[in-house]
Amino acid sequence: MAINTGTPFLLLLLQLLPLLPCLHAAPNRVTECTPPFTAAVGGKCILVSSTSKGSWYNMKDFCETLGGRLLTINTENIHYYVVKYLENNGYTGRDYWVGANNEHADGQYHWLDGSKVKMGTPFWGILNDHQEPGGGESEHCAILFKSDFYFMHDLACNKEVYPICEAK
């Protein structure tokens, strides 16, 4: 089969040429991270701790002492790339705190920057046939839950969990 290289094909090619750089470029792509943040994941510099473990508030402070904060997962892409990073780098097998809780006056989950957490799929998992978050009175902080493919779940904030920090 021969390719038509006549005028209509060349005109189409010339119209698409300016879009070529966009095909491989990712918005907000970080290529270099400053220590202790070592991994550029989904455009963020992150640190996955496999040694420090504590309550949500202690791990929030831990990340802040490193010059960061607990991870914000506000897009499906970031969620996907973080989970892939955990899987590809031997960080599976544990739960991780992320930077969301529902201790605001409105009862809605918020990220540490004050923005509202998107509810439902594809961020939150399902437990016992119920959509998370569903922790009632005692579960107010968000984790990436290992037993549900690292979808978010709510958990009591005083539980001992590992953090994922992101650079500010």
Backbone as ProteinMPNN parsed JSONL, in Angstrom:
{"seq_chain_A": "MAINTGTPFLLLLLQLLPLLPCLHAAPNRVTECTPPFTAAVGGKCILVSSTSKGSWYNMKDFCETLGGRLLTINTENIHYYVVKYLENNGYTGRDYWVGANNEHADGQYHWLDGSKVKMGTPFWGILNDHQEPGGGESEHCAILFKSDFYFMHDLACNKEVYPICEAK", "coords_chain_A": {"N_chain_A": [[0.847, -1.167, 0.0], [0.678, 2.12, -0.908], [1.684, 5.277, 0.397], [-0.064, 8.255, 0.29], [1.443, 11.033, -0.784], [0.688, 13.438, -1.602], [-0.521, 16.841, -1.917], [-2.747, 17.216, 0.033], [-1.946, 15.439, 2.124], [0.561, 16.491, 2.869], [-0.237, 19.014, 3.749], [-1.764, 18.312, 5.994], [0.253, 17.13, 7.548], [1.897, 19.371, 7.978], [0.158, 20.887, 9.538], [-0.013, 19.348, 11.839], [2.569, 19.255, 12.775], [3.42, 21.377, 14.633], [2.353, 20.321, 16.986], [3.892, 18.184, 17.703], [6.018, 18.411, 19.744], [4.444, 18.221, 22.038], [3.668, 15.612, 22.31], [5.467, 13.997, 23.722], [6.022, 15.424, 25.959], [5.353, 15.948, 29.379], [3.1, 17.603, 31.458], [4.221, 19.678, 34.104], [6.384, 18.057, 34.721], [8.863, 16.811, 36.727], [12.309, 16.666, 36.775], [14.522, 16.539, 38.366], [15.243, 16.075, 41.764], [15.676, 17.472, 45.0], [17.617, 16.298, 47.701], [16.096, 15.302, 50.791], [14.312, 14.15, 49.06], [13.84, 11.899, 46.597], [12.664, 10.691, 44.421], [11.209, 11.336, 41.341], [8.0, 11.423, 40.719], [5.119, 11.27, 38.904], [5.37, 13.968, 38.389], [6.035, 15.034, 40.826], [8.288, 15.436, 43.554], [9.11, 12.93, 45.723], [9.293, 11.218, 48.912], [9.406, 8.096, 50.158], [8.946, 6.656, 53.146], [10.368, 3.937, 54.754], [11.206, 3.435, 57.191], [10.536, 5.314, 59.198], [7.726, 5.647, 61.248], [4.479, 6.368, 62.395], [1.84, 8.213, 64.077], [-0.703, 9.993, 62.172], [-0.418, 12.742, 62.61], [2.161, 12.902, 63.733], [3.657, 11.979, 61.546], [3.013, 13.905, 59.684], [4.361, 16.077, 60.843], [6.939, 14.988, 60.655], [7.368, 14.951, 57.837], [7.277, 17.699, 57.373], [9.553, 18.576, 58.772], [11.455, 17.755, 57.021], [11.213, 19.522, 55.021], [8.973, 19.285, 53.493], [5.687, 17.927, 52.907], [2.946, 15.752, 53.817], [1.903, 13.584, 51.212], [-0.065, 14.807, 48.507], [-2.699, 13.66, 46.604], [-4.175, 14.48, 43.999], [-4.929, 13.989, 41.395], [-5.789, 11.503, 38.955], [-3.618, 10.57, 37.531], [-1.357, 11.119, 39.182], [-1.969, 9.442, 41.33], [-1.879, 6.911, 40.049], [0.878, 6.829, 39.173], [2.241, 6.973, 41.609], [1.429, 4.594, 42.881], [2.481, 2.744, 41.025], [5.196, 3.351, 41.391], [5.573, 2.515, 44.059], [5.138, -0.242, 43.735], [7.168, -0.935, 41.889], [9.504, -0.434, 43.251], [9.812, -1.91, 45.536], [8.262, -1.171, 47.753], [5.85, -2.173, 48.57], [3.44, -3.873, 50.669], [2.98, -2.472, 52.969], [0.974, 0.035, 54.601], [0.351, 3.533, 53.84], [0.466, 6.849, 55.062], [-1.233, 9.642, 53.682], [-1.684, 13.106, 52.789], [-4.363, 13.908, 53.796], [-7.296, 14.671, 55.672], [-10.379, 14.582, 57.586], [-11.027, 16.422, 59.541], [-12.006, 18.952, 59.511], [-14.385, 21.607, 59.971], [-16.517, 21.185, 58.22], [-16.662, 18.469, 57.799], [-15.839, 17.284, 55.455], [-13.259, 15.671, 53.563], [-10.035, 17.112, 53.342], [-7.071, 18.22, 51.678], [-3.734, 18.98, 52.821], [-3.154, 21.507, 51.848], [-5.558, 22.753, 51.958], [-7.398, 22.302, 49.937], [-10.254, 20.508, 48.653], [-10.668, 16.988, 48.908], [-11.131, 14.761, 46.256], [-13.942, 12.721, 46.043], [-14.987, 9.225, 46.098], [-14.642, 6.886, 43.333], [-11.862, 7.375, 41.18], [-10.234, 7.322, 43.416], [-10.814, 6.533, 46.1], [-11.178, 3.469, 47.866], [-13.044, 0.365, 48.249], [-14.588, -1.198, 50.945], [-15.78, -4.03, 52.501], [-18.034, -4.049, 50.801], [-18.776, -1.371, 50.838], [-18.366, 2.001, 49.906], [-15.417, 3.755, 50.516], [-14.582, 6.947, 52.038], [-15.454, 5.532, 55.193], [-15.348, 5.503, 57.924], [-16.765, 6.373, 60.188], [-16.982, 7.646, 63.479], [-14.349, 7.481, 64.429], [-12.348, 7.344, 62.477], [-10.411, 9.438, 60.729], [-8.32, 10.15, 59.085], [-6.421, 9.829, 56.036], [-5.201, 6.986, 54.249], [-3.043, 5.19, 51.975], [-4.087, 2.154, 51.166], [-2.796, -0.96, 51.546], [-4.075, -3.452, 51.291], [-6.093, -3.033, 49.516], [-5.209, -2.547, 46.92], [-3.838, -0.123, 47.062], [-5.715, 1.937, 47.008], [-7.337, 4.809, 48.469], [-8.217, 4.859, 51.912], [-9.956, 5.474, 54.984], [-8.669, 5.954, 58.288], [-8.053, 5.598, 61.801], [-6.467, 8.374, 63.168], [-4.441, 8.091, 65.024], [-3.142, 5.718, 64.616], [-0.23, 3.71, 63.86], [1.579, 4.305, 61.094], [3.413, 4.302, 57.991], [4.834, 7.151, 56.242], [4.248, 8.948, 53.119], [6.002, 11.447, 51.764], [6.022, 14.645, 50.146], [7.908, 17.047, 48.298], [7.703, 20.524, 48.973]], "CA_chain_A": [[0.0, 0.0, 0.0], [1.475, 3.334, -1.029], [1.207, 6.43, 1.148], [-0.324, 9.424, -0.548], [2.288, 12.153, -0.367], [0.224, 14.62, -2.334], [-0.743, 18.082, -1.193], [-3.532, 17.102, 1.265], [-1.149, 14.785, 3.148], [1.568, 17.445, 3.328], [-0.92, 20.054, 4.515], [-2.084, 17.721, 7.29], [1.511, 16.993, 8.259], [2.317, 20.708, 8.412], [-0.735, 21.324, 10.606], [0.268, 18.554, 13.034], [3.961, 19.434, 13.168], [3.593, 22.133, 15.88], [1.919, 19.534, 18.133], [4.852, 17.124, 17.954], [6.672, 18.473, 21.057], [3.499, 17.902, 23.101], [3.435, 14.179, 22.411], [6.329, 13.371, 24.712], [6.153, 16.286, 27.127], [4.336, 15.793, 30.413], [3.004, 18.847, 32.206], [4.761, 19.695, 35.46], [7.308, 16.937, 34.891], [10.049, 17.139, 37.497], [13.38, 15.773, 36.363], [15.528, 16.488, 39.407], [14.734, 16.322, 43.106], [16.712, 17.755, 45.988], [17.536, 15.381, 48.839], [15.982, 13.849, 50.819], [13.304, 13.693, 48.103], [14.691, 11.255, 45.605], [11.955, 10.11, 43.287], [10.284, 12.17, 40.579], [6.856, 10.558, 40.454], [3.944, 12.027, 38.518], [5.671, 15.388, 38.439], [6.311, 15.441, 42.203], [9.425, 14.819, 44.227], [8.564, 12.284, 46.906], [10.103, 10.377, 49.776], [8.628, 7.027, 50.771], [9.697, 6.197, 54.304], [10.153, 2.558, 55.182], [11.792, 3.325, 58.529], [9.794, 6.155, 60.141], [6.34, 5.208, 61.34], [3.834, 7.026, 63.519], [0.487, 8.724, 63.862], [-0.817, 10.913, 61.04], [0.131, 14.047, 63.012], [3.62, 12.766, 63.851], [4.233, 11.861, 60.204], [2.863, 15.248, 59.097], [5.505, 16.829, 61.371], [8.139, 14.378, 60.076], [7.529, 15.465, 56.47], [7.559, 19.137, 57.452], [10.949, 18.774, 59.175], [12.269, 17.487, 55.831], [10.94, 20.563, 54.036], [7.871, 18.856, 52.638], [4.406, 17.668, 53.557], [2.373, 14.48, 53.401], [1.567, 13.583, 49.795], [-1.373, 15.151, 47.968], [-3.035, 12.881, 45.4], [-5.361, 15.174, 43.492], [-5.259, 13.583, 40.029], [-5.679, 10.071, 38.712], [-2.253, 10.293, 37.077], [-0.456, 11.061, 40.329], [-2.3, 8.21, 42.052], [-1.352, 5.805, 39.25], [2.336, 6.798, 39.188], [2.708, 6.667, 42.964], [1.233, 3.154, 43.083], [3.489, 2.065, 40.202], [6.483, 3.547, 42.05], [5.61, 1.621, 45.218], [5.268, -1.614, 43.232], [8.435, -1.136, 41.173], [10.666, -0.164, 44.094], [9.8, -2.738, 46.738], [7.602, -0.517, 48.884], [4.537, -2.748, 48.847], [3.397, -4.623, 51.922], [2.67, -1.594, 54.104], [0.076, 1.16, 54.351], [1.047, 4.824, 53.876], [-0.306, 8.077, 55.268], [-1.205, 10.737, 52.721], [-1.995, 14.366, 53.454], [-5.786, 14.275, 53.84], [-8.107, 14.284, 56.821], [-11.704, 15.203, 57.586], [-11.241, 17.058, 60.829], [-12.487, 20.318, 59.307], [-15.748, 21.829, 60.46], [-17.538, 20.723, 57.278], [-16.664, 17.018, 57.729], [-15.29, 16.869, 54.153], [-11.811, 15.471, 53.545], [-9.247, 18.177, 52.724], [-5.627, 18.067, 51.628], [-3.058, 19.927, 53.708], [-3.198, 22.854, 51.27], [-6.908, 23.26, 52.136], [-8.301, 21.918, 48.85], [-11.091, 19.353, 48.958], [-10.299, 15.7, 48.323], [-12.158, 14.188, 45.391], [-14.51, 11.544, 46.672], [-15.376, 8.127, 45.227], [-13.714, 6.296, 42.382], [-10.884, 6.302, 41.299], [-9.298, 7.562, 44.514], [-11.187, 5.803, 47.313], [-11.459, 2.057, 47.687], [-14.282, -0.209, 48.768], [-14.347, -2.143, 52.033], [-17.025, -4.703, 52.889], [-19.088, -3.602, 49.881], [-19.117, 0.032, 51.066], [-17.395, 2.979, 49.398], [-14.655, 4.537, 51.49], [-14.315, 6.735, 53.454], [-16.635, 5.098, 55.918], [-14.868, 5.19, 59.262], [-17.559, 6.832, 61.32], [-16.504, 8.651, 64.433], [-12.951, 7.37, 64.858], [-11.386, 7.315, 61.374], [-10.435, 10.775, 60.142], [-7.12, 10.417, 58.293], [-6.382, 8.998, 54.829], [-4.044, 6.157, 53.943], [-3.052, 4.315, 50.813], [-4.33, 0.886, 51.841], [-2.136, -2.052, 50.815], [-4.987, -4.571, 51.051], [-7.058, -2.658, 48.479], [-4.459, -2.073, 45.745], [-3.408, 1.245, 47.342], [-6.752, 2.964, 46.98], [-7.386, 5.483, 49.751], [-9.161, 4.457, 52.948], [-9.778, 6.273, 56.19], [-8.118, 5.21, 59.412], [-7.863, 6.412, 63.003], [-5.247, 9.176, 62.99], [-3.406, 7.727, 65.992], [-2.51, 4.449, 64.231], [1.169, 3.8, 63.437], [1.657, 4.044, 59.66], [4.532, 4.942, 57.307], [4.393, 8.284, 55.427], [4.816, 9.355, 51.83], [6.163, 12.894, 51.797], [6.331, 15.314, 48.874], [8.575, 18.336, 48.443], [6.8, 21.676, 48.79]], "C_chain_A": [[0.893, 1.231, 0.0], [0.841, 4.444, -0.199], [1.066, 7.598, 0.201], [0.494, 10.589, -0.019], [1.919, 13.413, -1.13], [-0.02, 15.782, -1.393], [-1.603, 17.928, 0.063], [-2.747, 16.457, 2.409], [-0.111, 15.746, 3.72], [0.948, 18.565, 4.148], [-1.277, 19.542, 5.916], [-0.831, 17.595, 8.137], [1.996, 18.345, 8.785], [1.439, 21.236, 9.542], [-0.432, 20.596, 11.921], [1.678, 18.761, 13.579], [4.133, 20.258, 14.456], [3.18, 21.353, 17.126], [2.917, 18.466, 18.531], [5.549, 17.231, 19.312], [5.748, 18.078, 22.196], [3.327, 16.411, 23.295], [4.272, 13.518, 23.493], [6.466, 14.207, 25.973], [5.018, 16.009, 28.105], [4.275, 17.082, 31.206], [3.541, 18.669, 33.615], [5.725, 18.539, 35.728], [8.556, 17.422, 35.617], [11.135, 16.154, 37.092], [14.439, 15.616, 37.442], [14.902, 16.826, 40.739], [15.905, 16.6, 44.032], [16.521, 16.827, 47.183], [16.84, 16.047, 50.031], [14.934, 13.293, 49.855], [14.043, 13.166, 46.879], [13.965, 10.809, 44.361], [11.026, 11.13, 42.642], [9.151, 11.267, 40.115], [5.653, 11.419, 40.11], [4.145, 13.526, 38.591], [5.949, 15.917, 39.838], [7.58, 14.752, 42.685], [8.913, 14.245, 45.538], [9.639, 11.548, 47.68], [9.16, 9.363, 50.4], [9.454, 6.51, 51.931], [9.338, 4.753, 54.623], [10.749, 2.334, 56.568], [11.04, 4.147, 59.565], [8.321, 5.801, 60.069], [5.726, 5.897, 62.537], [2.421, 7.44, 63.187], [0.483, 9.683, 62.676], [-0.168, 12.251, 61.391], [1.643, 13.991, 63.177], [4.282, 12.682, 62.478], [4.055, 13.155, 59.403], [4.043, 16.112, 59.541], [6.818, 16.316, 60.788], [8.399, 14.943, 58.678], [7.894, 16.95, 56.484], [8.994, 19.405, 57.885], [11.908, 18.515, 58.018], [12.087, 18.556, 54.753], [9.812, 20.2, 53.083], [6.567, 18.783, 53.391], [3.948, 16.274, 53.128], [1.823, 14.632, 51.989], [0.116, 13.968, 49.513], [-1.587, 14.359, 46.684], [-4.317, 13.472, 44.834], [-5.675, 14.906, 42.027], [-5.096, 12.071, 39.917], [-4.267, 9.701, 38.289], [-1.281, 10.186, 38.241], [-0.7, 9.777, 41.11], [-1.688, 7.002, 41.34], [0.172, 5.709, 39.377], [2.907, 6.514, 40.568], [2.563, 5.167, 43.235], [2.253, 2.353, 42.274], [4.879, 2.178, 40.839], [6.615, 2.614, 43.255], [5.859, 0.181, 44.771], [6.655, -1.885, 42.641], [9.674, -0.996, 42.054], [10.627, -0.881, 45.435], [9.161, -2.114, 47.957], [6.208, -1.063, 49.171], [4.594, -3.497, 50.177], [3.173, -3.767, 53.144], [1.7, -0.511, 53.651], [0.875, 2.456, 54.473], [0.072, 5.966, 54.143], [-0.16, 8.979, 54.056], [-1.798, 11.955, 53.409], [-3.438, 14.797, 53.454], [-6.405, 13.833, 55.152], [-9.448, 14.997, 56.752], [-12.023, 15.852, 58.913], [-11.623, 18.53, 60.708], [-13.927, 20.42, 59.779], [-16.807, 21.272, 59.522], [-17.582, 19.197, 57.14], [-16.121, 16.448, 56.434], [-13.788, 16.627, 54.303], [-11.154, 16.616, 52.778], [-7.779, 17.754, 52.692], [-5.006, 19.109, 52.529], [-3.024, 21.348, 53.157], [-4.597, 23.472, 51.374], [-7.887, 22.861, 51.043], [-9.061, 20.642, 49.22], [-10.583, 18.109, 48.228], [-11.457, 15.226, 47.453], [-12.641, 12.893, 46.012], [-14.821, 10.471, 45.632], [-14.243, 7.616, 44.361], [-13.12, 7.4, 41.517], [-9.941, 6.453, 42.476], [-9.554, 6.655, 45.715], [-11.563, 4.369, 46.989], [-12.81, 1.656, 48.252], [-13.905, -1.245, 49.823], [-15.678, -2.718, 52.476], [-18.22, -4.19, 52.101], [-19.556, -2.168, 50.116], [-17.988, 0.928, 50.565], [-16.712, 3.686, 50.56], [-14.765, 6.018, 51.129], [-15.594, 6.357, 54.194], [-16.361, 4.852, 57.377], [-15.663, 5.709, 60.424], [-16.84, 7.836, 62.179], [-15.005, 8.608, 64.708], [-11.923, 7.43, 63.732], [-11.46, 8.619, 60.581], [-9.232, 11.106, 59.258], [-7.008, 9.403, 57.165], [-5.065, 8.251, 54.684], [-4.183, 5.597, 52.531], [-3.028, 2.912, 51.399], [-3.808, -0.286, 51.013], [-3.099, -3.171, 50.444], [-6.061, -4.267, 50.023], [-6.329, -1.959, 47.329], [-4.053, -0.605, 45.844], [-4.436, 2.308, 46.96], [-6.79, 3.595, 48.361], [-8.495, 4.895, 50.624], [-8.96, 5.405, 54.119], [-9.372, 5.358, 57.338], [-8.037, 6.151, 60.605], [-6.496, 7.088, 62.923], [-4.122, 8.781, 63.936], [-2.739, 6.388, 65.679], [-1.091, 4.704, 63.74], [1.287, 3.359, 61.985], [2.867, 4.793, 59.093], [4.014, 6.112, 56.454], [4.961, 8.273, 54.006], [4.813, 10.879, 51.868], [6.399, 13.402, 50.376], [7.027, 16.63, 49.187], [7.568, 19.442, 48.218], [7.212, 22.467, 47.581]], "O_chain_A": [[1.78, 1.35, 0.845], [-0.382, 4.54, -0.104], [1.963, 7.891, -0.59], [0.25, 11.071, 1.087], [2.727, 14.33, -1.282], [0.257, 15.691, -0.196], [-1.224, 18.471, 1.101], [-2.872, 16.89, 3.555], [0.073, 15.803, 4.936], [1.535, 19.017, 5.13], [-1.11, 20.258, 6.903], [-0.852, 17.919, 9.324], [2.457, 18.438, 9.923], [1.923, 21.959, 10.413], [-0.581, 21.174, 12.997], [1.937, 18.46, 14.745], [4.932, 19.867, 15.308], [3.617, 21.692, 18.226], [2.793, 17.891, 19.613], [5.669, 16.213, 19.993], [6.231, 17.633, 23.238], [2.877, 15.983, 24.358], [3.816, 12.563, 24.122], [6.992, 13.717, 26.972], [3.864, 15.855, 27.704], [5.318, 17.608, 31.593], [3.338, 17.628, 34.24], [5.853, 18.098, 36.87], [9.225, 18.348, 35.158], [10.906, 14.944, 37.07], [15.187, 14.639, 37.425], [14.112, 17.765, 40.835], [16.988, 16.037, 43.871], [15.395, 16.597, 47.623], [16.997, 17.25, 50.24], [14.694, 12.086, 49.838], [14.775, 13.899, 46.214], [14.599, 10.569, 43.333], [10.168, 11.713, 43.304], [9.332, 10.444, 39.218], [5.209, 12.217, 40.935], [3.196, 14.273, 38.829], [6.087, 17.126, 40.022], [7.897, 13.635, 42.276], [8.353, 14.964, 46.366], [10.735, 11.292, 47.181], [8.216, 9.737, 51.095], [10.546, 5.981, 51.727], [8.166, 4.397, 54.745], [10.797, 1.208, 57.064], [10.918, 3.715, 60.711], [7.743, 5.672, 58.99], [6.364, 6.008, 63.584], [1.874, 7.067, 62.15], [1.538, 10.13, 62.228], [0.548, 12.829, 60.573], [2.34, 14.934, 62.801], [5.353, 13.253, 62.271], [4.872, 13.459, 58.533], [4.656, 16.798, 58.723], [7.707, 17.103, 60.463], [9.515, 15.362, 58.371], [8.724, 17.398, 55.693], [9.602, 20.367, 57.415], [13.042, 18.996, 58.027], [12.726, 18.503, 53.702], [9.715, 20.753, 51.987], [6.362, 19.481, 54.384], [4.496, 15.691, 52.193], [1.331, 15.699, 51.623], [-0.805, 13.514, 50.192], [-0.748, 14.388, 45.783], [-5.414, 13.015, 45.155], [-6.582, 15.521, 41.467], [-4.363, 11.448, 40.685], [-3.771, 8.633, 38.648], [-0.468, 9.263, 38.287], [0.247, 9.098, 41.508], [-1.047, 6.166, 41.977], [0.703, 4.634, 39.656], [3.954, 5.877, 40.683], [3.483, 4.543, 43.764], [2.826, 1.389, 42.782], [5.648, 1.217, 40.83], [7.66, 1.992, 43.445], [6.683, -0.525, 45.351], [7.239, -2.943, 42.873], [10.769, -1.392, 41.654], [11.335, -0.498, 46.366], [9.484, -2.488, 49.085], [5.461, -0.463, 49.945], [5.67, -3.722, 50.731], [3.175, -4.285, 54.261], [1.619, -0.186, 52.467], [1.926, 2.494, 55.113], [-0.999, 6.045, 53.54], [0.919, 9.069, 53.469], [-2.357, 11.841, 54.5], [-3.727, 15.952, 53.142], [-6.087, 12.766, 55.679], [-9.629, 15.913, 55.949], [-13.17, 15.831, 59.36], [-11.571, 19.27, 61.69], [-14.6, 19.405, 59.961], [-17.896, 20.918, 59.974], [-18.448, 18.674, 56.438], [-15.956, 15.233, 56.324], [-13.124, 17.307, 55.085], [-11.631, 17.038, 51.725], [-7.309, 17.026, 53.567], [-5.691, 20.036, 52.961], [-2.879, 22.3, 53.924], [-4.803, 24.6, 50.925], [-9.092, 23.061, 51.199], [-8.578, 19.813, 49.991], [-10.131, 18.179, 47.085], [-12.617, 15.282, 47.861], [-11.841, 12.068, 46.454], [-14.909, 10.758, 44.438], [-13.065, 7.872, 44.611], [-13.858, 8.313, 41.145], [-8.925, 5.761, 42.527], [-8.622, 6.079, 46.276], [-12.188, 4.093, 45.965], [-13.606, 2.495, 48.674], [-13.011, -2.065, 49.612], [-16.604, -1.972, 52.794], [-19.283, -3.928, 52.663], [-20.626, -1.787, 49.643], [-16.809, 0.643, 50.777], [-17.376, 4.16, 51.481], [-15.028, 6.316, 49.964], [-16.682, 6.817, 53.849], [-17.066, 4.071, 58.015], [-15.265, 5.499, 61.57], [-16.179, 8.752, 61.688], [-14.44, 9.598, 65.174], [-10.73, 7.555, 64.007], [-12.427, 8.875, 59.863], [-9.134, 12.217, 58.738], [-7.442, 8.259, 57.304], [-3.985, 8.779, 54.947], [-5.277, 5.536, 51.97], [-2.061, 2.524, 52.054], [-4.309, -0.566, 49.925], [-2.952, -3.78, 49.384], [-6.859, -5.141, 49.685], [-6.771, -0.923, 46.832], [-3.937, 0.079, 44.827], [-4.078, 3.438, 46.628], [-6.327, 2.99, 49.328], [-9.553, 4.495, 50.139], [-7.923, 6.057, 54.233], [-9.684, 4.168, 57.357], [-7.96, 7.368, 60.435], [-5.49, 6.437, 62.64], [-2.962, 9.104, 63.678], [-1.849, 5.966, 66.416], [-0.787, 5.795, 63.258], [1.117, 2.179, 61.675], [3.292, 5.803, 59.654], [2.874, 6.071, 55.99], [6.003, 7.676, 53.735], [3.764, 11.512, 51.988], [6.909, 12.68, 49.519], [6.766, 17.251, 50.217], [6.68, 19.32, 47.374], [6.58, 23.472, 47.256]]}, "name": "protein", "num_of_chains": 1, "seq": "MAINTGTPFLLLLLQLLPLLPCLHAAPNRVTECTPPFTAAVGGKCILVSSTSKGSWYNMKDFCETLGGRLLTINTENIHYYVVKYLENNGYTGRDYWVGANNEHADGQYHWLDGSKVKMGTPFWGILNDHQEPGGGESEHCAILFKSDFYFMHDLACNKEVYPICEAK"}
